[in-house]
Amino acid sequence: MQYYVVCPRKLWLYSKQIGFETEHDRVIEGTLLHEKSYPRKDKELVIEML
């Protein structure tokens, strides 16, 4: 129910057991860019995984 409230698409992906890619070059580049651009943790919202 929490996934539906936060993001119906995430619920659909979870129900189909589809995870996010972590090894793709563009995903790695985006992760590095995110860490470099937003070094402060208090700018992120952490949603607890169920």
mmCIF file of the N, C-alpha and C atoms, coordinates in Angstrom:
data_MODEL
# 
_entry.id   MODEL 
# 
loop_
_atom_site.group_PDB 
_atom_site.id 
_atom_site.type_symbol 
_atom_site.label_atom_id 
_atom_site.label_alt_id 
_atom_site.label_comp_id 
_atom_site.label_asym_id 
_atom_site.label_entity_id 
_atom_site.label_seq_id 
_atom_site.pdbx_PDB_ins_code 
_atom_site.Cartn_x 
_atom_site.Cartn_y 
_atom_site.Cartn_z 
_atom_site.occupancy 
_atom_site.B_iso_or_equiv 
_atom_site.pdbx_formal_charge 
_atom_site.auth_seq_id 
_atom_site.auth_comp_id 
_atom_site.auth_asym_id 
_atom_site.auth_atom_id 
_atom_site.pdbx_PDB_model_num 
ATOM 1   N N  . MET A 1 1  ? 0.823  -1.188 0.000   1.00 0.00 ? 1  MET A N  1 
ATOM 2   C CA . MET A 1 1  ? 0.000  0.000  0.000   1.00 0.00 ? 1  MET A CA 1 
ATOM 3   C C  . MET A 1 1  ? 0.869  1.254  0.000   1.00 0.00 ? 1  MET A C  1 
ATOM 4   N N  . GLN A 1 2  ? 1.981  1.192  0.715   1.00 0.00 ? 2  GLN A N  1 
ATOM 5   C CA . GLN A 1 2  ? 2.889  2.346  0.788   1.00 0.00 ? 2  GLN A CA 1 
ATOM 6   C C  . GLN A 1 2  ? 3.415  2.708  -0.596  1.00 0.00 ? 2  GLN A C  1 
ATOM 7   N N  . TYR A 1 3  ? 3.774  1.702  -1.396  1.00 0.00 ? 3  TYR A N  1 
ATOM 8   C CA . TYR A 1 3  ? 4.273  1.967  -2.750  1.00 0.00 ? 3  TYR A CA 1 
ATOM 9   C C  . TYR A 1 3  ? 3.214  2.693  -3.580  1.00 0.00 ? 3  TYR A C  1 
ATOM 10  N N  . TYR A 1 4  ? 1.956  2.284  -3.450  1.00 0.00 ? 4  TYR A N  1 
ATOM 11  C CA . TYR A 1 4  ? 0.891  2.921  -4.230  1.00 0.00 ? 4  TYR A CA 1 
ATOM 12  C C  . TYR A 1 4  ? 0.734  4.379  -3.852  1.00 0.00 ? 4  TYR A C  1 
ATOM 13  N N  . VAL A 1 5  ? 0.845  4.678  -2.555  1.00 0.00 ? 5  VAL A N  1 
ATOM 14  C CA . VAL A 1 5  ? 0.718  6.063  -2.093  1.00 0.00 ? 5  VAL A CA 1 
ATOM 15  C C  . VAL A 1 5  ? 1.882  6.902  -2.617  1.00 0.00 ? 5  VAL A C  1 
ATOM 16  N N  . VAL A 1 6  ? 3.086  6.360  -2.565  1.00 0.00 ? 6  VAL A N  1 
ATOM 17  C CA . VAL A 1 6  ? 4.280  7.094  -2.975  1.00 0.00 ? 6  VAL A CA 1 
ATOM 18  C C  . VAL A 1 6  ? 4.396  7.153  -4.493  1.00 0.00 ? 6  VAL A C  1 
ATOM 19  N N  . CYS A 1 7  ? 4.273  5.989  -5.152  1.00 0.00 ? 7  CYS A N  1 
ATOM 20  C CA . CYS A 1 7  ? 4.485  5.941  -6.598  1.00 0.00 ? 7  CYS A CA 1 
ATOM 21  C C  . CYS A 1 7  ? 3.853  4.675  -7.172  1.00 0.00 ? 7  CYS A C  1 
ATOM 22  N N  . PRO A 1 8  ? 2.719  4.809  -7.856  1.00 0.00 ? 8  PRO A N  1 
ATOM 23  C CA . PRO A 1 8  ? 2.084  3.617  -8.446  1.00 0.00 ? 8  PRO A CA 1 
ATOM 24  C C  . PRO A 1 8  ? 2.998  2.868  -9.417  1.00 0.00 ? 8  PRO A C  1 
ATOM 25  N N  . ARG A 1 9  ? 3.863  3.570  -10.117 1.00 0.00 ? 9  ARG A N  1 
ATOM 26  C CA . ARG A 1 9  ? 4.781  2.911  -11.044 1.00 0.00 ? 9  ARG A CA 1 
ATOM 27  C C  . ARG A 1 9  ? 5.755  2.014  -10.285 1.00 0.00 ? 9  ARG A C  1 
ATOM 28  N N  . LYS A 1 10 ? 6.214  2.484  -9.132  1.00 0.00 ? 10 LYS A N  1 
ATOM 29  C CA . LYS A 1 10 ? 7.137  1.678  -8.335  1.00 0.00 ? 10 LYS A CA 1 
ATOM 30  C C  . LYS A 1 10 ? 6.431  0.407  -7.848  1.00 0.00 ? 10 LYS A C  1 
ATOM 31  N N  . LEU A 1 11 ? 5.172  0.508  -7.495  1.00 0.00 ? 11 LEU A N  1 
ATOM 32  C CA . LEU A 1 11 ? 4.393  -0.664 -7.094  1.00 0.00 ? 11 LEU A CA 1 
ATOM 33  C C  . LEU A 1 11 ? 4.287  -1.656 -8.245  1.00 0.00 ? 11 LEU A C  1 
ATOM 34  N N  . TRP A 1 12 ? 4.018  -1.169 -9.455  1.00 0.00 ? 12 TRP A N  1 
ATOM 35  C CA . TRP A 1 12 ? 3.924  -2.042 -10.611 1.00 0.00 ? 12 TRP A CA 1 
ATOM 36  C C  . TRP A 1 12 ? 5.252  -2.749 -10.853 1.00 0.00 ? 12 TRP A C  1 
ATOM 37  N N  . LEU A 1 13 ? 6.350  -2.001 -10.814 1.00 0.00 ? 13 LEU A N  1 
ATOM 38  C CA . LEU A 1 13 ? 7.670  -2.597 -11.009 1.00 0.00 ? 13 LEU A CA 1 
ATOM 39  C C  . LEU A 1 13 ? 7.948  -3.655 -9.944  1.00 0.00 ? 13 LEU A C  1 
ATOM 40  N N  . TYR A 1 14 ? 7.629  -3.345 -8.699  1.00 0.00 ? 14 TYR A N  1 
ATOM 41  C CA . TYR A 1 14 ? 7.850  -4.284 -7.600  1.00 0.00 ? 14 TYR A CA 1 
ATOM 42  C C  . TYR A 1 14 ? 7.011  -5.548 -7.792  1.00 0.00 ? 14 TYR A C  1 
ATOM 43  N N  . SER A 1 15 ? 5.757  -5.392 -8.210  1.00 0.00 ? 15 SER A N  1 
ATOM 44  C CA . SER A 1 15 ? 4.881  -6.548 -8.394  1.00 0.00 ? 15 SER A CA 1 
ATOM 45  C C  . SER A 1 15 ? 5.366  -7.458 -9.521  1.00 0.00 ? 15 SER A C  1 
ATOM 46  N N  . LYS A 1 16 ? 6.051  -6.896 -10.507 1.00 0.00 ? 16 LYS A N  1 
ATOM 47  C CA . LYS A 1 16 ? 6.607  -7.667 -11.617 1.00 0.00 ? 16 LYS A CA 1 
ATOM 48  C C  . LYS A 1 16 ? 8.044  -8.115 -11.348 1.00 0.00 ? 16 LYS A C  1 
ATOM 49  N N  . GLN A 1 17 ? 8.536  -7.814 -10.149 1.00 0.00 ? 17 GLN A N  1 
ATOM 50  C CA . GLN A 1 17 ? 9.898  -8.148 -9.720  1.00 0.00 ? 17 GLN A CA 1 
ATOM 51  C C  . GLN A 1 17 ? 10.946 -7.581 -10.684 1.00 0.00 ? 17 GLN A C  1 
ATOM 52  N N  . ILE A 1 18 ? 10.719 -6.315 -11.060 1.00 0.00 ? 18 ILE A N  1 
ATOM 53  C CA . ILE A 1 18 ? 11.653 -5.606 -11.930 1.00 0.00 ? 18 ILE A CA 1 
ATOM 54  C C  . ILE A 1 18 ? 12.441 -4.639 -11.068 1.00 0.00 ? 18 ILE A C  1 
ATOM 55  N N  . GLY A 1 19 ? 13.758 -4.799 -11.052 1.00 0.00 ? 19 GLY A N  1 
ATOM 56  C CA . GLY A 1 19 ? 14.616 -3.929 -10.266 1.00 0.00 ? 19 GLY A CA 1 
ATOM 57  C C  . GLY A 1 19 ? 15.268 -2.875 -11.137 1.00 0.00 ? 19 GLY A C  1 
ATOM 58  N N  . PHE A 1 20 ? 15.895 -1.920 -10.501 1.00 0.00 ? 20 PHE A N  1 
ATOM 59  C CA . PHE A 1 20 ? 16.584 -0.876 -11.222 1.00 0.00 ? 20 PHE A CA 1 
ATOM 60  C C  . PHE A 1 20 ? 17.973 -1.365 -11.619 1.00 0.00 ? 20 PHE A C  1 
ATOM 61  N N  . GLU A 1 21 ? 18.415 -0.943 -12.798 1.00 0.00 ? 21 GLU A N  1 
ATOM 62  C CA . GLU A 1 21 ? 19.748 -1.310 -13.250 1.00 0.00 ? 21 GLU A CA 1 
ATOM 63  C C  . GLU A 1 21 ? 20.795 -0.595 -12.410 1.00 0.00 ? 21 GLU A C  1 
ATOM 64  N N  . THR A 1 22 ? 21.870 -1.275 -12.127 1.00 0.00 ? 22 THR A N  1 
ATOM 65  C CA . THR A 1 22 ? 22.954 -0.645 -11.369 1.00 0.00 ? 22 THR A CA 1 
ATOM 66  C C  . THR A 1 22 ? 24.278 -0.718 -12.110 1.00 0.00 ? 22 THR A C  1 
ATOM 67  N N  . GLU A 1 23 ? 24.364 -1.573 -13.119 1.00 0.00 ? 23 GLU A N  1 
ATOM 68  C CA . GLU A 1 23 ? 25.631 -1.793 -13.813 1.00 0.00 ? 23 GLU A CA 1 
ATOM 69  C C  . GLU A 1 23 ? 25.720 -1.065 -15.153 1.00 0.00 ? 23 GLU A C  1 
ATOM 70  N N  . HIS A 1 24 ? 24.652 -0.438 -15.612 1.00 0.00 ? 24 HIS A N  1 
ATOM 71  C CA . HIS A 1 24 ? 24.661 0.267  -16.892 1.00 0.00 ? 24 HIS A CA 1 
ATOM 72  C C  . HIS A 1 24 ? 25.515 1.529  -16.777 1.00 0.00 ? 24 HIS A C  1 
ATOM 73  N N  . ASP A 1 25 ? 26.267 1.843  -17.826 1.00 0.00 ? 25 ASP A N  1 
ATOM 74  C CA . ASP A 1 25 ? 27.185 2.985  -17.805 1.00 0.00 ? 25 ASP A CA 1 
ATOM 75  C C  . ASP A 1 25 ? 26.484 4.296  -17.459 1.00 0.00 ? 25 ASP A C  1 
ATOM 76  N N  . ARG A 1 26 ? 25.318 4.528  -18.009 1.00 0.00 ? 26 ARG A N  1 
ATOM 77  C CA . ARG A 1 26 ? 24.604 5.787  -17.744 1.00 0.00 ? 26 ARG A CA 1 
ATOM 78  C C  . ARG A 1 26 ? 24.083 5.863  -16.309 1.00 0.00 ? 26 ARG A C  1 
ATOM 79  N N  . VAL A 1 27 ? 23.710 4.730  -15.747 1.00 0.00 ? 27 VAL A N  1 
ATOM 80  C CA . VAL A 1 27 ? 23.259 4.703  -14.359 1.00 0.00 ? 27 VAL A CA 1 
ATOM 81  C C  . VAL A 1 27 ? 24.438 5.022  -13.433 1.00 0.00 ? 27 VAL A C  1 
ATOM 82  N N  . ILE A 1 28 ? 25.589 4.436  -13.722 1.00 0.00 ? 28 ILE A N  1 
ATOM 83  C CA . ILE A 1 28 ? 26.788 4.703  -12.923 1.00 0.00 ? 28 ILE A CA 1 
ATOM 84  C C  . ILE A 1 28 ? 27.170 6.177  -13.034 1.00 0.00 ? 28 ILE A C  1 
ATOM 85  N N  . GLU A 1 29 ? 27.113 6.722  -14.247 1.00 0.00 ? 29 GLU A N  1 
ATOM 86  C CA . GLU A 1 29 ? 27.427 8.135  -14.460 1.00 0.00 ? 29 GLU A CA 1 
ATOM 87  C C  . GLU A 1 29 ? 26.452 9.035  -13.687 1.00 0.00 ? 29 GLU A C  1 
ATOM 88  N N  . GLY A 1 30 ? 25.172 8.703  -13.716 1.00 0.00 ? 30 GLY A N  1 
ATOM 89  C CA . GLY A 1 30 ? 24.177 9.475  -12.985 1.00 0.00 ? 30 GLY A CA 1 
ATOM 90  C C  . GLY A 1 30 ? 24.386 9.408  -11.484 1.00 0.00 ? 30 GLY A C  1 
ATOM 91  N N  . THR A 1 31 ? 24.764 8.247  -10.984 1.00 0.00 ? 31 THR A N  1 
ATOM 92  C CA . THR A 1 31 ? 25.036 8.092  -9.557  1.00 0.00 ? 31 THR A CA 1 
ATOM 93  C C  . THR A 1 31 ? 26.220 8.949  -9.136  1.00 0.00 ? 31 THR A C  1 
ATOM 94  N N  . LEU A 1 32 ? 27.279 8.923  -9.944  1.00 0.00 ? 32 LEU A N  1 
ATOM 95  C CA . LEU A 1 32 ? 28.448 9.751  -9.630  1.00 0.00 ? 32 LEU A CA 1 
ATOM 96  C C  . LEU A 1 32 ? 28.107 11.236 -9.696  1.00 0.00 ? 32 LEU A C  1 
ATOM 97  N N  . LEU A 1 33 ? 27.337 11.630 -10.696 1.00 0.00 ? 33 LEU A N  1 
ATOM 98  C CA . LEU A 1 33 ? 26.926 13.029 -10.823 1.00 0.00 ? 33 LEU A CA 1 
ATOM 99  C C  . LEU A 1 33 ? 26.076 13.452 -9.624  1.00 0.00 ? 33 LEU A C  1 
ATOM 100 N N  . HIS A 1 34 ? 25.174 12.583 -9.209  1.00 0.00 ? 34 HIS A N  1 
ATOM 101 C CA . HIS A 1 34 ? 24.323 12.880 -8.055  1.00 0.00 ? 34 HIS A CA 1 
ATOM 102 C C  . HIS A 1 34 ? 25.161 13.071 -6.787  1.00 0.00 ? 34 HIS A C  1 
ATOM 103 N N  . GLU A 1 35 ? 26.097 12.157 -6.569  1.00 0.00 ? 35 GLU A N  1 
ATOM 104 C CA . GLU A 1 35 ? 26.939 12.247 -5.371  1.00 0.00 ? 35 GLU A CA 1 
ATOM 105 C C  . GLU A 1 35 ? 27.811 13.495 -5.391  1.00 0.00 ? 35 GLU A C  1 
ATOM 106 N N  . LYS A 1 36 ? 28.272 13.885 -6.561  1.00 0.00 ? 36 LYS A N  1 
ATOM 107 C CA . LYS A 1 36 ? 29.117 15.071 -6.684  1.00 0.00 ? 36 LYS A CA 1 
ATOM 108 C C  . LYS A 1 36 ? 28.302 16.358 -6.562  1.00 0.00 ? 36 LYS A C  1 
ATOM 109 N N  . SER A 1 37 ? 27.111 16.362 -7.123  1.00 0.00 ? 37 SER A N  1 
ATOM 110 C CA . SER A 1 37 ? 26.277 17.565 -7.141  1.00 0.00 ? 37 SER A CA 1 
ATOM 111 C C  . SER A 1 37 ? 25.560 17.805 -5.819  1.00 0.00 ? 37 SER A C  1 
ATOM 112 N N  . TYR A 1 38 ? 25.209 16.746 -5.130  1.00 0.00 ? 38 TYR A N  1 
ATOM 113 C CA . TYR A 1 38 ? 24.444 16.852 -3.890  1.00 0.00 ? 38 TYR A CA 1 
ATOM 114 C C  . TYR A 1 38 ? 25.161 16.119 -2.758  1.00 0.00 ? 38 TYR A C  1 
ATOM 115 N N  . PRO A 1 39 ? 26.262 16.678 -2.277  1.00 0.00 ? 39 PRO A N  1 
ATOM 116 C CA . PRO A 1 39 ? 27.029 15.954 -1.255  1.00 0.00 ? 39 PRO A CA 1 
ATOM 117 C C  . PRO A 1 39 ? 26.362 15.935 0.127   1.00 0.00 ? 39 PRO A C  1 
ATOM 118 N N  . ARG A 1 40 ? 25.437 16.861 0.393   1.00 0.00 ? 40 ARG A N  1 
ATOM 119 C CA . ARG A 1 40 ? 24.799 16.900 1.712   1.00 0.00 ? 40 ARG A CA 1 
ATOM 120 C C  . ARG A 1 40 ? 23.648 15.911 1.775   1.00 0.00 ? 40 ARG A C  1 
ATOM 121 N N  . LYS A 1 41 ? 23.624 15.101 2.809   1.00 0.00 ? 41 LYS A N  1 
ATOM 122 C CA . LYS A 1 41 ? 22.593 14.068 2.956   1.00 0.00 ? 41 LYS A CA 1 
ATOM 123 C C  . LYS A 1 41 ? 21.227 14.648 3.316   1.00 0.00 ? 41 LYS A C  1 
ATOM 124 N N  . ASP A 1 42 ? 21.193 15.826 3.949   1.00 0.00 ? 42 ASP A N  1 
ATOM 125 C CA . ASP A 1 42 ? 19.907 16.344 4.408   1.00 0.00 ? 42 ASP A CA 1 
ATOM 126 C C  . ASP A 1 42 ? 19.025 16.861 3.262   1.00 0.00 ? 42 ASP A C  1 
ATOM 127 N N  . LYS A 1 43 ? 19.516 16.843 2.032   1.00 0.00 ? 43 LYS A N  1 
ATOM 128 C CA . LYS A 1 43 ? 18.711 17.242 0.891   1.00 0.00 ? 43 LYS A CA 1 
ATOM 129 C C  . LYS A 1 43 ? 17.934 16.073 0.305   1.00 0.00 ? 43 LYS A C  1 
ATOM 130 N N  . GLU A 1 44 ? 18.168 14.875 0.801   1.00 0.00 ? 44 GLU A N  1 
ATOM 131 C CA . GLU A 1 44 ? 17.503 13.691 0.288   1.00 0.00 ? 44 GLU A CA 1 
ATOM 132 C C  . GLU A 1 44 ? 16.438 13.222 1.266   1.00 0.00 ? 44 GLU A C  1 
ATOM 133 N N  . LEU A 1 45 ? 15.378 12.691 0.702   1.00 0.00 ? 45 LEU A N  1 
ATOM 134 C CA . LEU A 1 45 ? 14.304 12.106 1.502   1.00 0.00 ? 45 LEU A CA 1 
ATOM 135 C C  . LEU A 1 45 ? 14.457 10.592 1.444   1.00 0.00 ? 45 LEU A C  1 
ATOM 136 N N  . VAL A 1 46 ? 14.624 9.969  2.584   1.00 0.00 ? 46 VAL A N  1 
ATOM 137 C CA . VAL A 1 46 ? 14.779 8.522  2.636   1.00 0.00 ? 46 VAL A CA 1 
ATOM 138 C C  . VAL A 1 46 ? 13.437 7.903  2.960   1.00 0.00 ? 46 VAL A C  1 
ATOM 139 N N  . ILE A 1 47 ? 13.009 6.994  2.097   1.00 0.00 ? 47 ILE A N  1 
ATOM 140 C CA . ILE A 1 47 ? 11.751 6.271  2.299   1.00 0.00 ? 47 ILE A CA 1 
ATOM 141 C C  . ILE A 1 47 ? 12.117 4.855  2.665   1.00 0.00 ? 47 ILE A C  1 
ATOM 142 N N  . GLU A 1 48 ? 11.652 4.427  3.798   1.00 0.00 ? 48 GLU A N  1 
ATOM 143 C CA . GLU A 1 48 ? 12.005 3.108  4.309   1.00 0.00 ? 48 GLU A CA 1 
ATOM 144 C C  . GLU A 1 48 ? 11.403 2.021  3.422   1.00 0.00 ? 48 GLU A C  1 
ATOM 145 N N  . MET A 1 49 ? 12.233 1.064  3.034   1.00 0.00 ? 49 MET A N  1 
ATOM 146 C CA . MET A 1 49 ? 11.764 -0.050 2.201   1.00 0.00 ? 49 MET A CA 1 
ATOM 147 C C  . MET A 1 49 ? 11.050 -1.061 3.083   1.00 0.00 ? 49 MET A C  1 
ATOM 148 N N  . LEU A 1 50 ? 9.948  -1.585 2.594   1.00 0.00 ? 50 LEU A N  1 
ATOM 149 C CA . LEU A 1 50 ? 9.181  -2.579 3.364   1.00 0.00 ? 50 LEU A CA 1 
ATOM 150 C C  . LEU A 1 50 ? 9.601  -3.962 3.022   1.00 0.00 ? 50 LEU A C  1 
# 
